[in-house]
Amino acid sequence: MFELVEPIATVTFSEVPNEAFLALGMRNYWDGYFAGRAAPLGLVPAEVVHAVFYNFADGEVARHIPWVWGKTTPQEAIAVRERGSATALRQMIGELADSRGLVRVAELAARAAVSAPTEGRALYAGLRALAVPQEPVARLWHAATLLREHRGDGHNAALVVHGVGGTEAHVLFAVSLGMRAEEFGRIHHLGKAQLAAVVDGLRGRGLVDAGGGFTDAGRETRQRIEALTDELAAPAYDVLSADELDELIAGLEPVATAVEAVDY
């Protein structure tokens, strides 16, 4: 489900929504990112957004929150994000956007998306408080975003349980791809000394070896985190019967494939 939902939800980080946020007076992509994604939390300080988003380095959120709220409001940011994301998704999936099947897949996805428990899942709870769009393409994007952030909140909980911080999580993911930390896009901009300290800390815990690869313990830890993340994400789909879940998967596959075929 992650592989099917993630491409649909993350169209919100593509060019059309980005341009819409720039038109509001955002200085760059990251202003729009934080305004749109943090908006369901309301006017909370940067420290809260940092805690909920989990994997940004210290100080990164504060470059944007609360500055963006001098240019827009959370309510406007929510509307701009929804319109821009629905427009982007419609463009990416072409004729699928007007198909009868999309109406059905949006209905099933939305049923799952609003059925999961909210306890301990701040960002998902904020999104759950929003009205579900009626237009099918927007409805599908909104449902995918709910399911993504529900999973993400659970992933953060799994990281906390295993004592893995946000930057450490990026380093471990880079290692899983056979990359050095300084090569990985989400953290390559951080200072070399800062990244080296994170890697040294993971090495000291026995998760990374002297060559920068996984130890057996590191590999097992990452596998446990991913397994727990899957387990915590599963309740969102309990509301669907086995046949409905199969129908949802079949309906999402061509949509996700179409989105992934677009270079953005």
N, C-alpha and C positions, 0 to 999 in steps of 0.2 A: 504493500500500500504506500509506503514511503516513496518508492521509486515512481509511482503513478501520481501521487498527490504533489510532491515537491516541485516538479516542473510547472504545474498549473499555478500553484501559489506564488512562485517566485517570478512570474511575469511582472509582479509589482515592482521589481527592481530593474525593469527594462527601460528603454528610451522614452516611450510615450508617457508613463507616469513621471519619470524624471523631468521631462520638459514641462509638464504641468506644474510641478513644484518649483522649478526655476522661474516660471511665470508669476509665481506668488512672491518672488523676491529672495528665494533661497540662493545661497552663494555657490553651492556645488552639490554634487550627487549626495554626499553624506548628510547635508542639512535635510534634504528631502527624505532620505532613508529614515532618519531619526524622527522627523516630524510625523511621517506616515505610520511607521511601525509603533511608535510610542504613544500616539494619539489616544488609543483606547484606555490608556492608564490615566489620562487627564493631566492636569498641571502639577505633576510630581517633580521633585528635584532630580538633578542628574544622578545623584547617588542611588535613587530608587530605580531609574532606568538601567543604570550600570548593573545593579544587582539582578534585575529581572532578565536582562539580555545576556548576562553572565560572561560572555567570552570576549568582551572588548578590554583592551589594556587600560590601566588606570589613566584617567584624564581624557580619554578619547570621547566619551559621551559628553563631558562638560564643555567640549568645544562647540557643541551644537544645542544642547539643552541647558538653560532655557532660552538661548538666543532665538531659536526658531519661533518661539511663541510671541516674539515681538513683531513677526511678519504674518503670522496666521494664528488660528485657534485650533485646538484639537478637533472641534466639530467640523471646521472647514477642511482640515487635513484628512479626516476620515472620508469626507465626500470626494475630495480631489483624488485620493488614493483609489477609492472604489471606481470612480469614473475612468481614470487613467488605466487601471488594471483591466477592467472589462473591455475597454477599447483595444488595448494591446492583445488581450487573449483572443478577441474576435478577429483581429487582423492575422494572428498567427495560425488560427485553425481553419480559416477560410469557410468553405461551405458547411463544415460541421457545425458552425455556430447557429445555423438556421434549421438544423435537422431535428426531427422528432425525437431521435435517440438522445440528443443533448438535454432536452427537457426532462427526460426520465432520469438520466444520470445525475443531473443537478438536483433533482428531488431526492434521490437516494443518498447522495453525498451530504445534502443538507440535513437529512434525518439523522445520519450518523454524527454529523458535526455538532449538532445541538444536544446530543444525548449523553455526552461523556461527563464524568464528575468534574467539578471545578475546584474542589478542595486542594489547596497547595499549588494551584496553577494560575498565577496572577494574570499573565498576559492572555491566556485562554479565557479566563473569566471576564476580562475587560472586553474582549471580542464578543463573547456570548451576550453581553448586555446590549449589543448593537442590533438594529433591525436587520433581518435577513432580506436581501434584495429579492424582488419578484422576477425581474428579467432573468431568463435562464443563464446567459453567459456570466452576468454579474453574480448570480446565485451560486454558480459552480465555482467561480474564483473565490467568493467569500467562504464557501464550505471548505474548499481546499486550504484556505488560510487558517481557518479554525482548526482543522485537523493537523496542519503543520505545527501551529503554535501549541496545541495540546501535546503533541509528541515532543516538541522542543522543551516545554516546561518539565515534562517527565525526564527528558534527557539530562537537563540540569540537575534534577534531583538525583539521578543515577551518578552523575559526576561528583556531587557533594558526598554521597554515600561512600564513594571510593576515594575521596580526598584529592580529586583532580580539579585544579583551578581552571579558569577560562583560557589563559594563554598556554597552560600545560596541555589542555585538550587539543589546541591547534597544533602544538608540537607533536603530540602523539599521533594525530591524524596525518601530519606530514611524514612522520616515520613510517606509518602504515602504507604510504604511497611511495616509499623509498626515496623521500626527499629530505634534504637538510632543512632545519627550521628557517634559515634565512632565505630559502628558495620559495617558501610557501606564501601565496599571495596575501592571506589575511594577516600575516605577521611579519612579512619581509621588511616592512618599513620601520620596525622597532629597532632600537639600538643594538649593535652586536653584543655589547656587554650585558644588556638586559636579557637577550635571548640565550646567551651563553650561561647566564645564571639559572635560567629556567631549565635548560638541558642538564646542567650540573646537578640541579635539585632532583630531577627525574633519575639521573644516573645514581645519585646517592641513595635513592629509594629502591634501587635495583630494577627499575623499569626500562632503562636504556643502557646499552653496553658502551664500551669505550669507543667503538667505531660509529656510534650514533644510531645503531639499529635497535630493534626490540630485543630484550632478554625474553626468556620463556615467561617470566613473571609479568613483564610488560605486555606481552601479547595476550596472555590470559586475562589480565586486568581489562584491557580494551575489549576483549570478547565478552566479558561479564557485563561491562557497561552497555554495550550494544544489545545484549540479550535482555537486560533489565529495561532498557529503553523500549524495546519491542513489547515486552510484557506490560509495561505501563501504558503504552499506546493502544493496546488491544481493546479495552472496554468501550472505546468510541464506536466500535463496529458491532457490539453485542446486540444492539437494537434491530439489526438486520438479520433476516433468516439466511440460511446457507445459500438458497437460490438467489436471494436479493444481493448478497455479497458477490456471488459469481457474476450477476448482472452488472453490478457496479464496476467490478474489475474489467469486464468486457467493454463497458462503455467508456471507461477512463483510458484504456490503452490507446485508441487512435488519437484521442485528444493530447495525451502526454507525448506520443510519438510526433505529432505535428508540431508541438511547441519545441521539442528538443531538436527538430530539424531546422529551426530558425536560428541563425547566428546573430545574437544580440549581446 
